[in-house]
Amino acid sequence: MSKTIVENSSGLSKFVYADDMAVSMQSDKIVIGDPEVLIIGCHNSGDSTLHENVTAPADWYGNMYTFDGTTWAANPNFVDPRLEDEE
């Protein structure tokens, strides 16, 4: 199982972490780890939602899927940046 941080306005799953990873949703940032290992400054508790005990798709990548709290759906507008680098 894992947890995902979803951007409220788009429904896009931005980050996925193992369920045992601490995630602190704060008003001005999101802190990952305890002790902290990462600060996400571009999202916060006001614009994102943390969903826990979820099973992310096996090929999950940031922005590749939306998640509404129950259902994962492929993002039809997703352009894989990993493939763009190969061109």
SEBA-480423 format. One record per atom (N, C-alpha, C, CB): atom name; x, y, z; residue number from 1. Coordinates in nm, 3 decimals, decimal comma. Glycine has a CB too. Example, Ala and Ser with C-alpha at 12.3 -4.5 7.8 and 13.67 -1.06 7.14 Angstrom:
2
+------+---------+---------+---------+-----+
! atom !      c1 !      c2 !      c3 ! seq !
+------+---------+---------+---------+-----+
!    N !   1,319 !  -0,569 !   0,780 !   1 !
!   CA !   1,230 !  -0,450 !   0,780 !   1 !
!    C !   1,320 !  -0,330 !   0,780 !   1 !
!   CB !   1,131 !  -0,447 !   0,905 !   1 !
!    N !   1,285 !  -0,225 !   0,708 !   2 !
!   CA !   1,367 !  -0,106 !   0,714 !   2 !
!    C !   1,290 !   0,003 !   0,787 !   2 !
!   CB !   1,408 !  -0,060 !   0,572 !   2 !
+------+---------+---------+---------+-----+
END
This chain:
87
+------+---------+---------+---------+-----+
! atom !      c1 !      c2 !      c3 ! seq !
+------+---------+---------+---------+-----+
!    N !   0,084 !  -0,118 !   0,000 !   1 !
!   CA !   0,000 !   0,000 !   0,000 !   1 !
!    C !   0,089 !   0,125 !   0,000 !   1 !
!   CB !  -0,096 !  -0,001 !   0,122 !   1 !
!    N !   0,028 !   0,232 !  -0,044 !   2 !
!   CA !   0,103 !   0,357 !  -0,050 !   2 !
!    C !   0,010 !   0,474 !  -0,020 !   2 !
!   CB !   0,170 !   0,374 !  -0,188 !   2 !
!    N !   0,063 !   0,592 !  -0,033 !   3 !
!   CA !  -0,016 !   0,714 !  -0,017 !   3 !
!    C !   0,018 !   0,805 !  -0,133 !   3 !
!   CB !   0,011 !   0,783 !   0,121 !   3 !
!    N !  -0,078 !   0,889 !  -0,171 !   4 !
!   CA !  -0,055 !   0,981 !  -0,281 !   4 !
!    C !  -0,100 !   1,121 !  -0,243 !   4 !
!   CB !  -0,129 !   0,934 !  -0,407 !   4 !
!    N !  -0,029 !   1,219 !  -0,295 !   5 !
!   CA !  -0,067 !   1,359 !  -0,280 !   5 !
!    C !  -0,128 !   1,401 !  -0,412 !   5 !
!   CB !   0,057 !   1,450 !  -0,240 !   5 !
!    N !  -0,254 !   1,446 !  -0,406 !   6 !
!   CA !  -0,329 !   1,482 !  -0,525 !   6 !
!    C !  -0,356 !   1,633 !  -0,525 !   6 !
!   CB !  -0,462 !   1,403 !  -0,532 !   6 !
!    N !  -0,327 !   1,696 !  -0,637 !   7 !
!   CA !  -0,356 !   1,838 !  -0,655 !   7 !
!    C !  -0,508 !   1,854 !  -0,670 !   7 !
!   CB !  -0,281 !   1,897 !  -0,780 !   7 !
!    N !  -0,568 !   1,936 !  -0,584 !   8 !
!   CA !  -0,713 !   1,949 !  -0,583 !   8 !
!    C !  -0,771 !   2,002 !  -0,714 !   8 !
!   CB !  -0,754 !   2,039 !  -0,471 !   8 !
!    N !  -0,708 !   2,101 !  -0,774 !   9 !
!   CA !  -0,766 !   2,165 !  -0,893 !   9 !
!    C !  -0,769 !   2,074 !  -1,015 !   9 !
!   CB !  -0,687 !   2,290 !  -0,926 !   9 !
!    N !  -0,672 !   1,986 !  -1,027 !  10 !
!   CA !  -0,663 !   1,900 !  -1,145 !  10 !
!    C !  -0,698 !   1,754 !  -1,118 !  10 !
!   CB !  -0,525 !   1,908 !  -1,203 !  10 !
!    N !  -0,689 !   1,714 !  -0,991 !  11 !
!   CA !  -0,708 !   1,574 !  -0,956 !  11 !
!    C !  -0,587 !   1,488 !  -0,986 !  11 !
!   CB !  -0,826 !   1,519 !  -1,028 !  11 !
!    N !  -0,478 !   1,550 !  -1,032 !  12 !
!   CA !  -0,358 !   1,476 !  -1,069 !  12 !
!    C !  -0,282 !   1,426 !  -0,946 !  12 !
!   CB !  -0,266 !   1,563 !  -1,154 !  12 !
!    N !  -0,242 !   1,300 !  -0,951 !  13 !
!   CA !  -0,157 !   1,244 !  -0,848 !  13 !
!    C !  -0,015 !   1,294 !  -0,873 !  13 !
!   CB !  -0,163 !   1,087 !  -0,847 !  13 !
!    N !   0,033 !   1,375 !  -0,781 !  14 !
!   CA !   0,164 !   1,439 !  -0,798 !  14 !
!    C !   0,279 !   1,358 !  -0,739 !  14 !
!   CB !   0,161 !   1,575 !  -0,734 !  14 !
!    N !   0,254 !   1,292 !  -0,626 !  15 !
!   CA !   0,358 !   1,219 !  -0,555 !  15 !
!    C !   0,299 !   1,091 !  -0,497 !  15 !
!   CB !   0,421 !   1,306 !  -0,443 !  15 !
!    N !   0,378 !   0,986 !  -0,488 !  16 !
!   CA !   0,340 !   0,862 !  -0,423 !  16 !
!    C !   0,453 !   0,823 !  -0,328 !  16 !
!   CB !   0,311 !   0,749 !  -0,527 !  16 !
!    N !   0,414 !   0,784 !  -0,207 !  17 !
!   CA !   0,510 !   0,740 !  -0,106 !  17 !
!    C !   0,458 !   0,613 !  -0,039 !  17 !
!   CB !   0,535 !   0,851 !   0,000 !  17 !
!    N !   0,549 !   0,536 !   0,017 !  18 !
!   CA !   0,509 !   0,419 !   0,095 !  18 !
!    C !   0,427 !   0,466 !   0,215 !  18 !
!   CB !   0,634 !   0,338 !   0,142 !  18 !
!    N !   0,333 !   0,382 !   0,259 !  19 !
!   CA !   0,247 !   0,420 !   0,371 !  19 !
!    C !   0,324 !   0,450 !   0,498 !  19 !
!   CB !   0,148 !   0,310 !   0,398 !  19 !
!    N !   0,442 !   0,391 !   0,515 !  20 !
!   CA !   0,518 !   0,416 !   0,638 !  20 !
!    C !   0,601 !   0,546 !   0,632 !  20 !
!   CB !   0,610 !   0,299 !   0,666 !  20 !
!    N !   0,597 !   0,616 !   0,518 !  21 !
!   CA !   0,668 !   0,744 !   0,508 !  21 !
!    C !   0,581 !   0,854 !   0,568 !  21 !
!   CB !   0,703 !   0,777 !   0,358 !  21 !
!    N !   0,639 !   0,933 !   0,658 !  22 !
!   CA !   0,566 !   1,043 !   0,720 !  22 !
!    C !   0,543 !   1,154 !   0,616 !  22 !
!   CB !   0,643 !   1,098 !   0,843 !  22 !
!    N !   0,420 !   1,203 !   0,609 !  23 !
!   CA !   0,386 !   1,315 !   0,522 !  23 !
!    C !   0,309 !   1,416 !   0,606 !  23 !
!   CB !   0,303 !   1,268 !   0,397 !  23 !
!    N !   0,361 !   1,537 !   0,616 !  24 !
!   CA !   0,297 !   1,642 !   0,694 !  24 !
!    C !   0,246 !   1,751 !   0,599 !  24 !
!   CB !   0,395 !   1,701 !   0,799 !  24 !
!    N !   0,114 !   1,758 !   0,586 !  25 !
!   CA !   0,050 !   1,859 !   0,502 !  25 !
!    C !   0,041 !   1,988 !   0,583 !  25 !
!   CB !  -0,092 !   1,812 !   0,451 !  25 !
!    N !   0,114 !   2,090 !   0,543 !  26 !
!   CA !   0,115 !   2,217 !   0,616 !  26 !
!    C !   0,057 !   2,328 !   0,530 !  26 !
!   CB !   0,258 !   2,252 !   0,662 !  26 !
!    N !   0,028 !   2,440 !   0,592 !  27 !
!   CA !  -0,039 !   2,550 !   0,520 !  27 !
!    C !   0,048 !   2,613 !   0,412 !  27 !
!   CB !  -0,082 !   2,656 !   0,618 !  27 !
!    N !   0,180 !   2,599 !   0,423 !  28 !
!   CA !   0,269 !   2,663 !   0,325 !  28 !
!    C !   0,361 !   2,565 !   0,252 !  28 !
!   CB !   0,352 !   2,766 !   0,395 !  28 !
!    N !   0,352 !   2,435 !   0,287 !  29 !
!   CA !   0,440 !   2,335 !   0,225 !  29 !
!    C !   0,394 !   2,196 !   0,267 !  29 !
!   CB !   0,589 !   2,358 !   0,265 !  29 !
!    N !   0,458 !   2,096 !   0,208 !  30 !
!   CA !   0,438 !   1,958 !   0,248 !  30 !
!    C !   0,574 !   1,902 !   0,286 !  30 !
!   CB !   0,370 !   1,873 !   0,133 !  30 !
!    N !   0,584 !   1,846 !   0,404 !  31 !
!   CA !   0,711 !   1,792 !   0,454 !  31 !
!    C !   0,705 !   1,639 !   0,446 !  31 !
!   CB !   0,739 !   1,839 !   0,601 !  31 !
!    N !   0,805 !   1,581 !   0,382 !  32 !
!   CA !   0,815 !   1,437 !   0,367 !  32 !
!    C !   0,924 !   1,385 !   0,459 !  32 !
!   CB !   0,844 !   1,398 !   0,219 !  32 !
!    N !   0,890 !   1,281 !   0,536 !  33 !
!   CA !   0,986 !   1,217 !   0,625 !  33 !
!    C !   0,987 !   1,274 !   0,765 !  33 !
!   CB !   1,123 !   1,227 !   0,567 !  33 !
!    N !   1,032 !   1,192 !   0,859 !  34 !
!   CA !   1,050 !   1,234 !   0,998 !  34 !
!    C !   1,168 !   1,156 !   1,054 !  34 !
!   CB !   0,920 !   1,211 !   1,084 !  34 !
!    N !   1,289 !   1,213 !   1,049 !  35 !
!   CA !   1,320 !   1,352 !   1,013 !  35 !
!    C !   1,297 !   1,380 !   0,864 !  35 !
!   CB !   1,463 !   1,384 !   1,049 !  35 !
!    N !   1,278 !   1,506 !   0,834 !  36 !
!   CA !   1,244 !   1,543 !   0,696 !  36 !
!    C !   1,353 !   1,507 !   0,598 !  36 !
!   CB !   1,216 !   1,691 !   0,687 !  36 !
!    N !   1,309 !   1,457 !   0,482 !  37 !
!   CA !   1,401 !   1,424 !   0,374 !  37 !
!    C !   1,372 !   1,508 !   0,251 !  37 !
!   CB !   1,391 !   1,275 !   0,339 !  37 !
!    N !   1,252 !   1,572 !   0,249 !  38 !
!   CA !   1,213 !   1,654 !   0,135 !  38 !
!    C !   1,108 !   1,753 !   0,178 !  38 !
!   CB !   1,161 !   1,567 !   0,019 !  38 !
!    N !   1,116 !   1,874 !   0,125 !  39 !
!   CA !   1,011 !   1,974 !   0,142 !  39 !
!    C !   0,955 !   2,005 !   0,005 !  39 !
!   CB !   1,065 !   2,104 !   0,212 !  39 !
!    N !   0,823 !   1,987 !  -0,011 !  40 !
!   CA !   0,755 !   2,021 !  -0,136 !  40 !
!    C !   0,699 !   2,161 !  -0,117 !  40 !
!   CB !   0,642 !   1,916 !  -0,173 !  40 !
!    N !   0,762 !   2,258 !  -0,180 !  41 !
!   CA !   0,722 !   2,397 !  -0,162 !  41 !
!    C !   0,615 !   2,445 !  -0,258 !  41 !
!   CB !   0,841 !   2,484 !  -0,176 !  41 !
!    N !   0,590 !   2,367 !  -0,364 !  42 !
!   CA !   0,494 !   2,410 !  -0,465 !  42 !
!    C !   0,351 !   2,364 !  -0,436 !  42 !
!   CB !   0,537 !   2,359 !  -0,601 !  42 !
!    N !   0,333 !   2,286 !  -0,329 !  43 !
!   CA !   0,200 !   2,241 !  -0,288 !  43 !
!    C !   0,188 !   2,252 !  -0,138 !  43 !
!   CB !   0,173 !   2,095 !  -0,335 !  43 !
!    N !   0,063 !   2,253 !  -0,089 !  44 !
!   CA !   0,039 !   2,267 !   0,055 !  44 !
!    C !  -0,097 !   2,208 !   0,089 !  44 !
!   CB !   0,046 !   2,416 !   0,098 !  44 !
!    N !  -0,135 !   2,217 !   0,215 !  45 !
!   CA !  -0,261 !   2,158 !   0,261 !  45 !
!    C !  -0,383 !   2,227 !   0,201 !  45 !
!   CB !  -0,268 !   2,165 !   0,413 !  45 !
!    N !  -0,367 !   2,347 !   0,150 !  46 !
!   CA !  -0,480 !   2,420 !   0,091 !  46 !
!    C !  -0,507 !   2,382 !  -0,053 !  46 !
!   CB !  -0,455 !   2,566 !   0,099 !  46 !
!    N !  -0,407 !   2,331 !  -0,124 !  47 !
!   CA !  -0,426 !   2,301 !  -0,266 !  47 !
!    C !  -0,412 !   2,153 !  -0,300 !  47 !
!   CB !  -0,328 !   2,380 !  -0,349 !  47 !
!    N !  -0,386 !   2,071 !  -0,198 !  48 !
!   CA !  -0,363 !   1,928 !  -0,221 !  48 !
!    C !  -0,429 !   1,844 !  -0,113 !  48 !
!   CB !  -0,213 !   1,898 !  -0,227 !  48 !
!    N !  -0,454 !   1,717 !  -0,148 !  49 !
!   CA !  -0,514 !   1,622 !  -0,054 !  49 !
!    C !  -0,426 !   1,498 !  -0,047 !  49 !
!   CB !  -0,660 !   1,584 !  -0,098 !  49 !
!    N !  -0,407 !   1,449 !   0,075 !  50 !
!   CA !  -0,331 !   1,327 !   0,097 !  50 !
!    C !  -0,429 !   1,210 !   0,109 !  50 !
!   CB !  -0,242 !   1,338 !   0,225 !  50 !
!    N !  -0,411 !   1,109 !   0,025 !  51 !
!   CA !  -0,490 !   0,986 !   0,032 !  51 !
!    C !  -0,397 !   0,874 !   0,075 !  51 !
!   CB !  -0,559 !   0,954 !  -0,107 !  51 !
!    N !  -0,436 !   0,804 !   0,183 !  52 !
!   CA !  -0,353 !   0,695 !   0,235 !  52 !
!    C !  -0,416 !   0,559 !   0,209 !  52 !
!   CB !  -0,331 !   0,714 !   0,385 !  52 !
!    N !  -0,336 !   0,455 !   0,222 !  53 !
!   CA !  -0,380 !   0,316 !   0,204 !  53 !
!    C !  -0,439 !   0,294 !   0,065 !  53 !
!   CB !  -0,482 !   0,279 !   0,310 !  53 !
!    N !  -0,366 !   0,340 !  -0,036 !  54 !
!   CA !  -0,408 !   0,323 !  -0,175 !  54 !
!    C !  -0,307 !   0,233 !  -0,246 !  54 !
!   CB !  -0,421 !   0,461 !  -0,248 !  54 !
!    N !  -0,349 !   0,178 !  -0,357 !  55 !
!   CA !  -0,258 !   0,101 !  -0,441 !  55 !
!    C !  -0,241 !   0,175 !  -0,572 !  55 !
!   CB !  -0,312 !  -0,044 !  -0,465 !  55 !
!    N !  -0,126 !   0,235 !  -0,590 !  56 !
!   CA !  -0,098 !   0,311 !  -0,712 !  56 !
!    C !  -0,079 !   0,216 !  -0,829 !  56 !
!   CB !   0,027 !   0,402 !  -0,693 !  56 !
!    N !  -0,110 !   0,260 !  -0,949 !  57 !
!   CA !  -0,083 !   0,177 !  -1,067 !  57 !
!    C !   0,065 !   0,139 !  -1,073 !  57 !
!   CB !  -0,126 !   0,250 !  -1,197 !  57 !
!    N !   0,093 !   0,021 !  -1,125 !  58 !
!   CA !   0,231 !  -0,029 !  -1,130 !  58 !
!    C !   0,323 !   0,063 !  -1,209 !  58 !
!   CB !   0,234 !  -0,168 !  -1,191 !  58 !
!    N !   0,270 !   0,130 !  -1,311 !  59 !
!   CA !   0,352 !   0,219 !  -1,394 !  59 !
!    C !   0,337 !   0,365 !  -1,355 !  59 !
!   CB !   0,317 !   0,201 !  -1,540 !  59 !
!    N !   0,294 !   0,391 !  -1,231 !  60 !
!   CA !   0,268 !   0,529 !  -1,186 !  60 !
!    C !   0,388 !   0,618 !  -1,212 !  60 !
!   CB !   0,234 !   0,530 !  -1,037 !  60 !
!    N !   0,359 !   0,740 !  -1,253 !  61 !
!   CA !   0,459 !   0,846 !  -1,269 !  61 !
!    C !   0,384 !   0,975 !  -1,241 !  61 !
!   CB !   0,526 !   0,846 !  -1,414 !  61 !
!    N !   0,449 !   1,075 !  -1,183 !  62 !
!   CA !   0,383 !   1,200 !  -1,149 !  62 !
!    C !   0,307 !   1,260 !  -1,266 !  62 !
!   CB !   0,484 !   1,300 !  -1,099 !  62 !
!    N !   0,181 !   1,297 !  -1,243 !  63 !
!   CA !   0,090 !   1,358 !  -1,341 !  63 !
!    C !   0,035 !   1,259 !  -1,443 !  63 !
!   CB !   0,160 !   1,469 !  -1,413 !  63 !
!    N !   0,074 !   1,133 !  -1,436 !  64 !
!   CA !   0,028 !   1,033 !  -1,533 !  64 !
!    C !  -0,115 !   0,987 !  -1,506 !  64 !
!   CB !   0,122 !   0,913 !  -1,532 !  64 !
!    N !  -0,158 !   1,000 !  -1,379 !  65 !
!   CA !  -0,290 !   0,954 !  -1,339 !  65 !
!    C !  -0,362 !   1,060 !  -1,255 !  65 !
!   CB !  -0,279 !   0,824 !  -1,261 !  65 !
!    N !  -0,494 !   1,055 !  -1,262 !  66 !
!   CA !  -0,577 !   1,128 !  -1,166 !  66 !
!    C !  -0,623 !   1,027 !  -1,062 !  66 !
!   CB !  -0,699 !   1,200 !  -1,237 !  66 !
!    N !  -0,658 !   1,079 !  -0,946 !  67 !
!   CA !  -0,711 !   0,994 !  -0,840 !  67 !
!    C !  -0,815 !   1,073 !  -0,764 !  67 !
!   CB !  -0,599 !   0,945 !  -0,745 !  67 !
!    N !  -0,935 !   1,017 !  -0,751 !  68 !
!   CA !  -1,045 !   1,089 !  -0,685 !  68 !
!    C !  -1,073 !   1,040 !  -0,544 !  68 !
!   CB !  -1,171 !   1,077 !  -0,767 !  68 !
!    N !  -0,981 !   0,964 !  -0,489 !  69 !
!   CA !  -1,000 !   0,907 !  -0,356 !  69 !
!    C !  -1,041 !   0,761 !  -0,363 !  69 !
!   CB !  -1,103 !   0,987 !  -0,280 !  69 !
!    N !  -1,086 !   0,719 !  -0,480 !  70 !
!   CA !  -1,129 !   0,581 !  -0,501 !  70 !
!    C !  -1,072 !   0,522 !  -0,629 !  70 !
!   CB !  -1,280 !   0,573 !  -0,505 !  70 !
!    N !  -1,080 !   0,599 !  -0,737 !  71 !
!   CA !  -1,050 !   0,547 !  -0,870 !  71 !
!    C !  -0,931 !   0,619 !  -0,933 !  71 !
!   CB !  -1,171 !   0,558 !  -0,960 !  71 !
!    N !  -0,840 !   0,540 !  -0,990 !  72 !
!   CA !  -0,729 !   0,593 !  -1,069 !  72 !
!    C !  -0,776 !   0,599 !  -1,214 !  72 !
!   CB !  -0,599 !   0,506 !  -1,054 !  72 !
!    N !  -0,737 !   0,704 !  -1,284 !  73 !
!   CA !  -0,768 !   0,714 !  -1,427 !  73 !
!    C !  -0,647 !   0,773 !  -1,499 !  73 !
!   CB !  -0,896 !   0,802 !  -1,452 !  73 !
!    N !  -0,619 !   0,722 !  -1,617 !  74 !
!   CA !  -0,508 !   0,774 !  -1,697 !  74 !
!    C !  -0,536 !   0,918 !  -1,735 !  74 !
!   CB !  -0,484 !   0,687 !  -1,823 !  74 !
!    N !  -0,435 !   1,001 !  -1,730 !  75 !
!   CA !  -0,444 !   1,141 !  -1,772 !  75 !
!    C !  -0,426 !   1,145 !  -1,924 !  75 !
!   CB !  -0,337 !   1,231 !  -1,699 !  75 !
!    N !  -0,531 !   1,180 !  -1,999 !  76 !
!   CA !  -0,520 !   1,178 !  -2,146 !  76 !
!    C !  -0,423 !   1,282 !  -2,200 !  76 !
!   CB !  -0,656 !   1,198 !  -2,207 !  76 !
!    N !  -0,388 !   1,381 !  -2,119 !  77 !
!   CA !  -0,297 !   1,487 !  -2,162 !  77 !
!    C !  -0,152 !   1,463 !  -2,120 !  77 !
!   CB !  -0,343 !   1,619 !  -2,107 !  77 !
!    N !  -0,127 !   1,348 !  -2,059 !  78 !
!   CA !   0,008 !   1,320 !  -2,008 !  78 !
!    C !   0,107 !   1,301 !  -2,122 !  78 !
!   CB !   0,006 !   1,196 !  -1,917 !  78 !
!    N !   0,218 !   1,372 !  -2,114 !  79 !
!   CA !   0,330 !   1,355 !  -2,206 !  79 !
!    C !   0,447 !   1,311 !  -2,119 !  79 !
!   CB !   0,363 !   1,488 !  -2,289 !  79 !
!    N !   0,497 !   1,194 !  -2,145 !  80 !
!   CA !   0,602 !   1,136 !  -2,061 !  80 !
!    C !   0,734 !   1,208 !  -2,085 !  80 !
!   CB !   0,617 !   0,984 !  -2,089 !  80 !
!    N !   0,785 !   1,283 !  -1,987 !  81 !
!   CA !   0,912 !   1,355 !  -2,005 !  81 !
!    C !   1,030 !   1,262 !  -2,022 !  81 !
!   CB !   0,936 !   1,447 !  -1,886 !  81 !
!    N !   1,018 !   1,139 !  -1,976 !  82 !
!   CA !   1,125 !   1,041 !  -1,992 !  82 !
!    C !   1,145 !   1,006 !  -2,140 !  82 !
!   CB !   1,095 !   0,914 !  -1,911 !  82 !
!    N !   1,038 !   1,008 !  -2,217 !  83 !
!   CA !   1,046 !   0,976 !  -2,360 !  83 !
!    C !   1,092 !   1,096 !  -2,441 !  83 !
!   CB !   0,910 !   0,928 !  -2,411 !  83 !
!    N !   1,056 !   1,217 !  -2,396 !  84 !
!   CA !   1,100 !   1,338 !  -2,468 !  84 !
!    C !   1,251 !   1,351 !  -2,468 !  84 !
!   CB !   1,038 !   1,463 !  -2,406 !  84 !
!    N !   1,313 !   1,306 !  -2,359 !  85 !
!   CA !   1,459 !   1,313 !  -2,349 !  85 !
!    C !   1,528 !   1,222 !  -2,450 !  85 !
!   CB !   1,504 !   1,277 !  -2,207 !  85 !
!    N !   1,457 !   1,120 !  -2,498 !  86 !
!   CA !   1,516 !   1,025 !  -2,591 !  86 !
!    C !   1,517 !   1,077 !  -2,734 !  86 !
!   CB !   1,441 !   0,893 !  -2,585 !  86 !
!    N !   1,437 !   1,178 !  -2,762 !  87 !
!   CA !   1,425 !   1,228 !  -2,901 !  87 !
!    C !   1,544 !   1,314 !  -2,940 !  87 !
!   CB !   1,297 !   1,309 !  -2,918 !  87 !
+------+---------+---------+---------+-----+
END
